[in-house]
Amino acid sequence: MVLRGNRTGLEAKFYELLLEVTAELGYKLYDLDYISGSHTLRVFIMDENTGTAVLDDCAKVDRALTPYAEELDWMPEELMLEVSSPGIFRSLNEFWHFESAVNENVMFSIMGRLSDYTEVELPKSLKAANKFVAKLLAVKEDSVTLDVDGNEIQIEFKNIKKANLEPDLED
């Protein structure tokens, strides 16, 4: 997994603008995606006090961007803006996303098999797994430490294809 951070082109411009706009409104920019072919800008925001965003929060960010869309000539005229909460199953794409998910259950999709990352004998159901849920124990500069079925396993970010929160909805 290549952690986001080095955004380029329009996505970088949108990111810088949205960092400023969301901060002014008291929100945190969780993530964004710009899909150039459809000129769709998906913005994920959150209120740090609640860890989510409600419809009114999303509408405020949408309205706050309107003057910029009219003034800035680098913005596509046919821009389709979607503002939402990152959701309870939020994707983990940036280093700080992983840091904020320590002690949480996370669904990982990895390169290879889980057994490639440990000498510990794993249950048969996990040996060949390349998709699994684990408790995120720690985050280091280049890797994460996980509790997988009672076993501590370290996986480098470069070997993670995808990660998202996997909350236990029964709690």
Backbone as a ProteinNet text record, in pm:
[ID]
protein_1_A
[PRIMARY]
MVLRGNRTGLEAKFYELLLEVTAELGYKLYDLDYISGSHTLRVFIMDENTGTAVLDDCAKVDRALTPYAEELDWMPEELMLEVSSPGIFRSLNEFWHFESAVNENVMFSIMGRLSDYTEVELPKSLKAANKFVAKLLAVKEDSVTLDVDGNEIQIEFKNIKKANLEPDLED
[TERTIARY]
85.6	0	89.7	64.2	134	45.7	93.2	15.6	1.8	-117.2	-138	-57.8	-42	31.3	92.7	139.9	198.1	93.5	5.3	-99.5	-44.6	-94.5	-46.4	-163.7	-133.8	-232.9	-350.3	-468.8	-590.1	-618.6	-591.2	-618.2	-537.8	-414.6	-332.5	-392.1	-439.9	-501.9	-629	-711.8	-834	-800.3	-699.4	-661.2	-621.5	-536	-491.6	-609.5	-695.6	-811.8	-904.7	-929.3	-1021.8	-965.2	-834.3	-774.2	-810.1	-799.5	-829.1	-978.5	-1063.1	-1207.8	-1263.4	-1224.7	-1277.7	-1229.7	-1104.2	-1051.6	-1126.4	-1154.1	-1227.8	-1366.6	-1425.5	-1559.4	-1557.2	-1437.4	-1425.6	-1428.6	-1403.1	-1401.9	-1261.9	-1243.8	-1116.8	-1140.2	-1050.7	-1055.4	-998.1	-1082.8	-1037.5	-969	-1029.3	-973.3	-1049.2	-997.1	-1069.6	-1020.9	-1107.8	-1076	-1125.8	-1039.8	-1083.9	-1079.1	-1193.5	-1203.9	-1214.4	-1101.4	-1094.1	-1186.6	-1205.2	-1290	-1432.9	-1483.6	-1621.9	-1626.4	-1510.2	-1499.2	-1569.6	-1559.6	-1622.5	-1521	-1554.6	-1471.2	-1546.4	-1492.2	-1550.1	-1469.1	-1536.7	-1472.1	-1528.3	-1437.2	-1477.1	-1431.4	-1528.1	-1498.6	-1544.1	-1492.5	-1540.3	-1526.3	-1616.1	-1608.5	-1524.5	-1412	-1322.7	-1385.2	-1483.4	-1550.2	-1637.8	-1697.3	-1786.5	-1724.7	-1619.8	-1556.9	-1635.5	-1733.1	-1815.2	-1863.2	-1952.8	-2014.3	-2160.1	-2246.5	-2387.8	-2420.3	-2541.1	-2581.2	-2557.2	-2589.6	-2568.3	-2420.8	-2331.9	-2188.3	-2146.8	-2195.1	-2162	-2214	-2336.3	-2395.9	-2315.9	-2265.7	-2184.9	-2057.9	-1991.6	-1869	-1902.5	-2010.9	-2054.8	-2077.3	-2153.6	-2182.3	-2055.2	-1964	-1839.9	-1751.6	-1766.4	-1685.2	-1742.4	-1869	-1934.2	-1861.5	-1824.6	-1754.7	-1621.2	-1552.1	-1424.3	-1446.6	-1553.1	-1583.4	-1610.8	-1668.3	-1699.2	-1578.4	-1483.5	-1370.6	-1243.7	-1215.5	-1088.5	-1098.3	-1011.6	-1019.8	-961.6	-892.4	-840.4	-945.5	-1057.7	-1163.1	-1243.7	-1267.6	-1349.8	-1490.8	-1544.5	-1679.6	-1785.4	-1763.1	-1862.5	-1835.8	-1774.8	-1739.8	-1864	-1856.5	-1961.5	-1904.3	-1959.4	-1908.3	-1992.9	-1925.9	-1991.5	-1919.4	-1989.5	-1930.7	-2001	-1922.1	-1983	-1888.4	-1941.2	-1862.1	-1777.7	-1663.8	-1586.3	-1655.1	-1756.1	-1832.4	-1766.8	-1842.8	-1788	-1690.9	-1701.8	-1608.8	-1503.8	-1463.3	-1375	-1245.6	-1201.6	-1074	-959.8	-852.5	-730.5	-629.1	-603.7	-517	-396.4	-401.2	-292.3	-237.4	-114	-48.1	-132.6	-187.3	-265.2	-394.8	-447	-566	-534.2	-417.6	-377.1	-353.5	-287.8	-263.3	-394.2	-495.3	-623.7	-701.4	-657	-727.5	-659.1	-555.2	-488.6	-591.2	-584.8	-675.9	-813.8	-827.3	-952.8	-936	-1047.8	-1045.8	-1040.9	-953.5	-933.6	-937.2	-1004.7	-1004.6	-885.3	-796.6	-678.2	-688.4	-643.5	-622.2	-472.7	-399.8	-253.5	-201.5	-77.1	-6	34	17.1	56	-41.2	10.7	-71	-24.6	-113.2	-80.6	36.3	42.6	151.2	288.5	293.1	421	483.6	406.6	452	481.1	475.3	500	555.5	632	682.9	586.2	493.7	396.7	301.5	266.9	170.4	30.2	-29	-162.7	-269.4	-390.9	-500.4	-515.1	-557.3	-569.7	-650.2	-754.8	-840.9	-769.2	-657	-584.6	-456.2	-400.7	-271.7	-267.4	-364.9	-365	-440.9	-487.8	-569.9	-489.1	-551.2	-493.1	-589.6	-701	-798.3	-844.3	-833.1	-862.8	-886.5	-948.5	-969.4	-869.2	-805.9	-709	-721.4	-679.8	-674.1	-542	-550.1	-431.3	-367.9	-248	-181.7	-89.8	-16.7	80.8	108.2	152.3	186.7	328.3	412.4	549.2	562.9	677.4	700.3	670.1	706.3	691.4	605.2	544.5	470.1	364.2	281.9	182.3	203.6	168.3	171.8	28	-6.2	-142.9	-154.8	-271.3	-306.9	-401.1	-349.3	-428	-448.9	-568.9	-602.7	-505.7	-469.5	-379.5	-231.8	-198.6	-58.2	-21.9	94	141.6	214.4	167.4	225.3	252.4	369	405.9	402.1	336.1	326.2	364.8	452.6	494.7	382	374.2	271.2	275.6	394.3	407.2	339.3	310.8	246.7	96.7	44	-100	-165.2	-260.8	-334.6	-442.8	-514.2	-627.7	-651.6	-699.5	-734.2	-852.2	-945.4	-1056.5	-1104.1	-1160.1	-1212.6	-1318.7	-1321.7	-1418.9	-1476.8	-1562.2	-1614.1	-1701.2	-1697.8	-1783.1	-1917.6	-2013.3	-2142.8	-2229.1	-2185.4	-2261.5	-2228.7	-2118.4	-2080.2	-2167.6
-116.9	0	122.6	205.6	332.6	429.3	471.2	565.9	696	751.5	879	987.4	1094.4	1206.4	1288.4	1221.8	1291.1	1304.2	1398.9	1422.1	1514.3	1497.3	1578.5	1638.1	1734	1793	1854.7	1835.9	1893.6	1837.9	1710.1	1652.1	1724.7	1761.8	1835.6	1973.8	2040	2171.8	2161.2	2061.9	2040.9	2010.5	1928.9	1889.9	2012.2	2096.3	2216.7	2309.5	2330.1	2415.6	2358.2	2228.4	2165.8	2157.3	2145.7	2152.2	2284.7	2391.3	2525.9	2543.6	2506.4	2525.4	2443.6	2317.4	2234.1	2284.1	2326.6	2378	2504.2	2593.7	2716.3	2686.1	2575.7	2538	2450.2	2415.2	2334.6	2184.4	2142.3	2000.2	1955.8	1826.9	1770.5	1705.8	1733.1	1666.3	1527.5	1425.3	1287.7	1236.9	1261.6	1212.9	1276.3	1259.3	1299.8	1218.1	1207.4	1142.5	1233.1	1256.2	1329.7	1234.3	1212.3	1123	1212.5	1231.2	1330.9	1301.3	1175	1141	1188.4	1182.9	1225.9	1360.1	1418.3	1546.3	1539.4	1421	1400.8	1418.8	1503.3	1525.3	1469.6	1361.2	1301.5	1348.4	1413.6	1471.3	1402.4	1357.2	1290.3	1376	1419.7	1509.8	1445.8	1501.1	1455	1565.2	1561.3	1645.1	1564.3	1617.8	1540.4	1507.4	1584.6	1555.8	1431	1408	1294.2	1181.2	1211.7	1110.5	1081.5	1167	1146.4	1282	1280.1	1402.8	1372.5	1469.6	1455.3	1537.5	1522.9	1589.1	1739.5	1804.1	1949.2	1985.8	1903.4	1928.5	1923.3	1822	1804.3	1921	1965.5	2077.6	2205.9	2227.6	2347.1	2348.1	2234.7	2226.7	2248.3	2188	2204.7	2352.9	2420.6	2563.9	2648.3	2612.9	2690.6	2680	2573.8	2557.6	2631.9	2667.4	2731.7	2857.6	2950.3	3070.2	3037.1	2936.3	2897.2	2840.5	2763.2	2705	2815.2	2925.1	3036.7	3126	3132.8	3225.1	3163.1	3039.6	2978.2	2917.7	2968	2921.8	2782.2	2725.7	2589.7	2482.5	2523.2	2425.5	2391.9	2263.2	2224.7	2281.8	2333	2390.8	2286.1	2163.5	2058.4	1973.5	2033.1	1962	1906	1776.7	1710.7	1689.3	1757.8	1752.3	1658	1567.4	1476.8	1491.5	1535.1	1552.4	1455.9	1377.2	1282.6	1252.1	1177.3	1122.3	1009.1	978.8	863.4	730.7	731.4	610.8	525.7	431.3	347.7	243.5	210.3	116	192.2	308	399.5	334.7	375.6	329.4	394.3	321.5	373.6	392	517.3	547.6	632.7	696	784.2	735.5	772.8	728.4	761.3	883.5	923.4	844.4	793.5	707.6	581.8	522.4	402.1	434.6	547.3	586.3	601.8	657.1	677.5	547.1	440.8	312.1	211.1	253.8	162.3	112.4	-15.7	-87.8	-111.6	-87.9	-113.3	-237.1	-299.9	-409.2	-351	-408.2	-359.4	-478.1	-459.5	-559.1	-527.3	-624	-608.1	-696.7	-644.1	-722	-705	-816.6	-809.1	-880.7	-851.8	-923.4	-1059.3	-1161.8	-1294	-1348.7	-1441.7	-1506.6	-1461.1	-1466.8	-1426.7	-1508.2	-1634.5	-1720.7	-1676.1	-1591.2	-1538.9	-1438.8	-1389.8	-1282.5	-1327.6	-1455.7	-1502.5	-1643.9	-1673.3	-1809.3	-1888.7	-1818.4	-1879.9	-1968	-2080.6	-2171.1	-2111.5	-2073	-2013.1	-2120.6	-2092.5	-2186.1	-2207.4	-2323.4	-2359.2	-2254.7	-2200.7	-2103	-1971.4	-1945.3	-1819.4	-1834.7	-1955.1	-1974.7	-1914.3	-1945.1	-1899.5	-1768.4	-1710.5	-1588.9	-1471.3	-1398.6	-1271	-1157.3	-1193.8	-1096.5	-1146.4	-1060.7	-1102.6	-981.2	-1004.7	-900.2	-921.1	-811	-816.5	-689.9	-699.7	-582	-510.9	-382.7	-302.6	-263.3	-314.3	-290.8	-169.7	-150.2	-41.4	-3.3	121.6	173.1	227.7	180.9	231.9	303.4	363.1	440.4	362.2	233.7	155.2	30.5	11.1	-113	-97.9	-202.5	-211.3	-342.6	-343	-465.8	-501.8	-628.6	-675.4	-790.5	-802.8	-920.9	-1001.3	-1113.5	-1201.5	-1331.5	-1352.6	-1475	-1502.3	-1394.9	-1409.1	-1407.6	-1392	-1387.6	-1247.5	-1198	-1067.4	-1082.2	-1009.5	-1017.5	-876.8	-857.8	-727.2	-734.5	-636.1	-630	-489.9	-482.6	-353.3	-292.6	-159.7	-90.7	-132.4	-152.1	-186.2	-319.6	-402.2	-531.3	-530.1	-412.5	-398.5	-342	-416	-367.3	-268.5	-303.9	-222.6	-246.9	-143.6	-157.2	-66.1	-117.2	-33.8	-82.4	12	-25.3	-132.9	-220.6	-329.8	-334.9	-237.8	-230.7	-350.6	-385.5	-491.5	-426.9	-447.9	-380.4	-436.5	-545.4	-604.4	-539.3	-462.7	-396.5	-276.5
0	0	0	-93.6	-93.4	-16.5	97.5	176.9	100.1	106.9	38.5	107	38.3	94.1	-17.2	-119.7	-234.1	-343.7	-326.5	-425.3	-533.1	-653.3	-764.7	-841.6	-927.1	-1015.9	-942.9	-1002.7	-944.8	-806.9	-785.2	-653.9	-545.6	-574.6	-477.8	-451.2	-555.5	-537.6	-453.8	-485.7	-408.1	-262	-241.3	-105.7	-23.2	-77.9	-5.4	24.1	-74	-55	51.7	46	140.5	281.3	294.5	428.4	494.3	417	467.5	495.5	401.2	414.7	531.2	542	650.4	786.4	794.6	921.1	963.7	868.6	900	955.4	910.2	954.6	1079.9	1126.3	1246.9	1223.2	1099.2	1066	1028.6	1019.2	974.1	838.3	745.1	615.4	635.4	621.4	640.3	514.4	400.1	274.3	159.3	39.7	-80.2	-198.1	-295.8	-422.9	-533	-633	-750.8	-868.4	-930	-1045.2	-1168.1	-1234.3	-1341.2	-1458.5	-1494.6	-1608.7	-1592.9	-1470.7	-1445.1	-1373	-1346.9	-1275	-1139.7	-1075.4	-945.5	-834.2	-740	-622.7	-502.2	-444.2	-324.8	-205	-112.6	4.2	128.5	215.1	338.5	455.7	535.5	647.4	777.5	887.1	1017.3	1120.5	1214.4	1332.8	1430.9	1473.4	1560.7	1695.7	1737.3	1864.2	1856.4	1739.3	1722.9	1641.1	1564.6	1479.4	1354.1	1323.5	1205.1	1154	1058.9	1008.5	979	1006.8	976.3	852.3	803.1	679.6	682.8	795.1	806	790.6	845.9	833.1	686.1	616.9	475.2	391.9	422.6	350.5	372.4	493.7	522.1	437.8	426.8	346.3	199.5	152.8	13.7	-16.4	70.6	50.5	57.3	144.6	159.4	35.7	-41.3	-162.5	-283.3	-278.9	-393	-440.3	-353	-401.2	-470.6	-421.1	-482.4	-621.9	-639.3	-770.5	-872.1	-826.1	-915.6	-941	-845.4	-855.7	-914.6	-880.6	-919.4	-1058.7	-1149.4	-1287.5	-1309.2	-1210.1	-1226.6	-1196.2	-1137.7	-1105.9	-1231.3	-1253.8	-1369.4	-1357.8	-1468.4	-1467.2	-1435.9	-1479.8	-1461.7	-1337.7	-1235.7	-1113.1	-1042.7	-1008	-931	-791.2	-692.2	-556.3	-471	-399.6	-305.7	-172.4	-69.7	63.2	157.9	231.7	324.7	440.5	534.7	644.2	586.9	648	600.2	631.8	717.1	748.3	855.7	909.9	1016.9	963.5	834.6	773.2	691.7	743.2	670	625.6	507.2	452.8	529.7	543.7	606	493	456.4	343.1	379.1	493.7	534.5	667.5	694.2	816.8	939.8	945.6	1063.2	1074.1	961.2	967.5	1048.4	1020.8	1093.1	1240.8	1267.4	1406.6	1483.8	1418.6	1486.9	1503.6	1437.7	1444.7	1537	1611	1703.8	1805.9	1833.4	1922.7	1861.4	1733.1	1661.9	1573.6	1538.8	1442.3	1301.9	1219.3	1083.4	987.6	874.6	768.2	678.4	663.7	579.8	457.4	346.3	224.9	194.9	187.6	177.2	53.3	20.1	-86	-28.2	-104.3	-57.3	45.2	126.2	229.6	367	462.5	599.2	654.2	619.7	669.5	618.6	514.3	464	561.1	657.8	745	888.3	912.2	1048.5	1048.5	1152.6	1175.1	1261.7	1325.1	1415.1	1334.8	1391.2	1327.1	1342.9	1231.4	1231.4	1214.2	1258.4	1231.9	1080.9	1042.5	901	823.3	885.3	818.3	786.6	854.1	832.8	751.6	741.7	675	535	454.7	316	297	406.5	396.8	343.2	251.6	208.8	242.1	306.8	356.3	492.6	593.9	730.3	818.6	934.1	1033.3	1145.7	1188.8	1297.7	1381.5	1506	1592.4	1563.2	1534.4	1507.2	1640.3	1666.2	1794.9	1793.8	1682.9	1677.5	1532.8	1515.6	1384.1	1391.7	1300.9	1290.8	1157.5	1134.5	1013.3	885.5	884.5	762.4	777.2	895.5	916.8	1024.9	1035.1	1141.1	1215.5	1343.4	1423.3	1454.4	1428	1439.2	1537	1595.8	1673	1584	1534.3	1449	1525	1572.9	1644.3	1759.4	1833	1947.6	1912.8	1785	1741.2	1695.2	1740.3	1696.8	1564.5	1463.3	1329.6	1280.7	1220.7	1166.7	1014.1	953.4	807.8	762.8	664.6	611.7	527.4	528.1	450.7	304.1	250	107.5	73.8	174.6	152.3	181.3	214.9	240.9	115.3	61.6	-55.8	-15	93.7	137.2	285.3	353.9	495.7	525.5	605.1	650.6	787.3	864.1	995.2	980.4	1076.4	1078.9	1219.5	1253.8	1390	1423.9	1550.7	1600.8	1632.3	1545.9	1558.4	1670.1	1732.1	1842.3	1976	1983.1	2108.4	2137.5
[MASK]
+++++++++++++++++++++++++++++++++++++++++++++++++++++++++++++++++++++++++++++++++++++++++++++++++++++++++++++++++++++++++++++++++++++++++++++++++++++++++++++++++++++++++++

